[in-house]
């Protein structure tokens, strides 16, 4: 699965610390913490008909992650929203848009690891692109194909997954394995051998009508994940969080993934094995429909 280039993004303007710059000229300093050590936090936002779904939840997580990393200056919610609005307006974007919001520790006075070298405040990047949900061209009639990666997710005492940070090498290495295996994405396990997530999304399994997902120990408390659990609660769909082994995955009636960019995407095969009957299952289909309704009725208006 490789996303195609959207020609509408050819001349987009990227917002870096409030300055709108053509994509061909945009850049950050070699002294920026993102370049020096991947020292930053990020969020993916999605625009539906002028509204950003779960905007405040995403901004709260961004600010929590920055606080966990001891950023000395963190933009307020209103400051972040203002820069998002400015970027969308400059690019005439109102719908089917993905925003990558990045906040780094900022520029250092000299190269080095020590955060005390950061004395000028953070760097804020707002990158908005016209972009369909990431799996839109992949799911089709066969669903996603996943493979189990050899790369393990860190536990909280190594690098807490609930810090939504920019160091994505674990995910990239797992994605490389998936590419070579001809799969769409990679399933990643925790250090005990239980399901954590994929390289990009949370994972749900459904067995006998019960929706199950991993406890957020080696996977983040995903916002789309929480939305799905909320839909289960409101609509009387049985659910639980627990340790899930690959045996449970292979024997599941249905499997799907969740994420801001991928929304809800059903899984047809894992490690070459067909899941359920090899067709999208009824519970997954219902949750997809409920989620679509939610994105049309909720959200914070930012344009239009």
Order of alpha helices (4+ residues) and beta strands (2+ residues): beta-beta-alpha-beta-beta-alpha-alpha-beta-beta-beta-alpha-alpha-beta-beta-beta-beta-alpha-beta-alpha-beta-beta-beta-alpha-beta
